[in-house]
Amino acid sequence: MSDQAEGLRQWASQQQRVRYTVPVVGLPEGRSMAVCHQVLERWQQQGHSWIGDPADWHFVAGERQELAEHPRWALWLEDDINGFRRAYQALKVVAARDNGPRQLLVLHESLPSQRGLLENVRQVAAQFFAIKLVIIPDKN
């Protein structure tokens, strides 16, 4: 009984800490939202102080969210064979929604370069969907 109560207390304290709820689009099926926190932790360790405490960020599946409820959105970009296709489809869905976000933070596991996939997705987002992608470079 005390274990259950402790679990509830931990859950409640986590709920009170959430400062930002960020819908994420483009995350492959089967991938956990935990990877989004890992990205924030990596960026914070690299000196990006604007993140604050990564535990204050709560990531949710963007496909199920009402646009007006959330001012901040993110695009997950994965460097695999279907990464560009997933990103394109996610941007297409976001752009088609009324009052959809016009700016998305790009979350990704460390990509070797901003050229290639990252730059191609940025160009497509701007040219075809009028969406600005906020790209945080990794500091190596």
C-alpha positions in Angstrom: 0.0 0.0 0.0 2.8 2.4 0.8 4.5 1.7 -2.5 1.4 2.7 -4.4 1.1 5.9 -2.3 4.7 6.7 -3.0 4.2 6.2 -6.7 1.2 8.5 -6.7 3.2 11.2 -4.8 6.0 10.9 -7.3 3.6 11.2 -10.2 1.8 14.2 -8.7 5.1 16.0 -8.1 6.1 15.4 -11.7 2.8 16.8 -12.9 3.4 19.9 -10.9 6.9 20.4 -12.4 5.7 20.3 -16.1 6.3 23.8 -17.5 6.0 23.0 -21.2 3.8 20.5 -22.9 5.2 19.9 -26.4 3.4 17.9 -29.0 5.9 15.9 -31.2 5.2 14.8 -34.8 7.2 12.5 -36.9 8.3 10.1 -34.2 8.4 6.5 -35.6 5.9 4.0 -34.3 7.3 2.2 -31.4 9.7 4.9 -30.3 9.3 6.2 -26.8 8.9 9.9 -26.0 11.9 9.3 -23.7 14.2 10.0 -26.7 12.9 13.6 -26.7 14.1 14.1 -23.1 17.4 12.5 -24.0 17.9 15.2 -26.7 17.1 18.0 -24.3 19.5 16.5 -21.7 22.3 16.3 -24.4 21.7 19.9 -25.4 21.6 21.1 -21.8 25.0 19.4 -21.2 26.3 21.2 -24.3 25.5 24.5 -22.6 22.0 25.4 -23.9 20.7 26.9 -20.7 17.4 28.0 -22.3 16.2 24.4 -21.8 16.2 24.7 -18.0 15.4 21.3 -16.4 14.6 18.7 -19.1 12.1 17.2 -16.5 10.0 20.3 -16.9 9.2 19.3 -20.5 6.4 16.9 -21.2 6.3 15.4 -24.7 3.1 14.1 -26.2 2.1 12.6 -29.6 1.2 15.6 -31.8 -1.2 13.7 -34.0 -3.7 13.6 -31.1 -3.4 17.2 -29.9 -5.5 20.3 -30.4 -3.3 23.0 -32.0 -4.6 25.9 -30.1 -3.8 24.3 -26.8 0.0 24.2 -27.3 2.1 27.1 -28.5 5.3 24.9 -28.8 5.6 22.0 -31.2 8.4 19.7 -32.2 9.4 17.6 -35.2 11.3 14.4 -34.6 13.8 13.7 -37.3 15.5 10.3 -37.5 18.4 9.5 -39.7 17.2 6.3 -41.2 15.9 5.2 -44.5 12.4 6.6 -43.9 13.4 9.7 -41.9 12.8 12.1 -44.7 9.4 10.5 -45.7 8.2 10.6 -42.0 9.3 14.3 -41.6 7.6 15.3 -44.9 4.3 13.5 -44.0 4.4 15.1 -40.5 4.9 18.5 -41.9 2.2 18.0 -44.5 -0.3 17.0 -41.7 0.7 20.0 -39.5 0.4 22.4 -42.4 -3.0 21.1 -43.4 -4.5 21.8 -40.0 -6.2 25.2 -39.4 -4.0 27.4 -37.3 -1.2 24.9 -37.3 2.1 25.9 -35.9 4.4 27.8 -38.2 7.5 27.0 -36.2 8.7 23.6 -35.0 11.7 22.7 -32.9 13.7 19.8 -34.5 14.5 17.0 -32.1 17.0 14.4 -33.3 19.6 12.1 -32.1 23.0 13.5 -32.9 23.2 13.9 -36.6 26.6 14.0 -38.2 26.0 17.2 -40.2 23.4 19.9 -40.8 23.9 19.1 -44.5 21.9 16.3 -46.1 18.8 15.2 -44.3 18.5 18.1 -41.9 19.0 20.8 -44.6 16.6 19.0 -47.0 13.8 18.8 -44.4 14.4 22.5 -43.5 14.1 23.5 -47.2 11.0 21.5 -47.7 9.3 22.8 -44.6 10.0 26.4 -45.7 9.3 26.1 -49.4 6.3 23.8 -49.4 4.6 24.4 -46.0 5.7 27.8 -44.8 7.0 26.3 -41.6 10.2 27.4 -40.0 12.3 24.7 -38.4 14.3 25.6 -35.3 17.5 23.6 -35.5 19.8 23.4 -32.5 23.3 22.4 -33.7 25.2 19.8 -31.6 28.4 21.2 -30.1 31.0 18.5 -30.7 
